[in-house]
Amino acid sequence: MSPYLLDVNLQHAPDEYLAGKWRVESRVLSQADPTTPLAQATFVDLQAGHLRLETATTLTTGNWSVERDSLLSRPYLQLQLGLEQVVALVTRLRRSADGHYRTLVLYFQSGLELFLVHP
C-alpha cells in the first residue's frame, strides 16, 4: 500500500525538500535524446549542492542549485553535468505526512520528464 501523499506548494517549499537520493520511477522522452545520462538515469542523488546521476552503466557527478522565477517563484533545478548546464522545472512535489516518502516530477527543456520517488 502506498502512503497518502500531500501536494507541496512549490512557491513556498524549502529547497531542502528537493534534496535526497531519488529513484527514477518512470520517464517520458518526448523529443529528448534517449542516449543522454539524464534520459538513462536510474538514480538522481541531490546532496548539499552536489549531484550524482546513476545509470545502469555509468556514474556522472556535478552540481545543482535551485533558482526561482521572479514572477511566480516557481522552482527550477540548475544542473551542471560536466560541461553541460541543464534546467528542469519542478512541476510537482508530494510528501507523506511524516516526510519519509516523497515524489518529484521534473520537466526539462529537452522535453524529458522524470518521475522520481524517495526513498
LINSUL-V842566 format. One record per helix or strand of 3 or more residues. SS is the DSSP state (@ for helix, = for strand). FROM is the first residue (numbers start at 1). TO is the last residue. If there is no record, write none. Layout:
# LINSUL-V842566
ss: <SS;SS>
from: <FROM;FROM>
to: <TO;TO>
This chain:
# LINSUL-V842566
ss: <=;@;=;@;=;=;=;=;=;=;=>
from: <5;15;20;37;43;50;59;75;84;102;113>
to: <7;18;28;40;47;54;68;81;96;108;118>
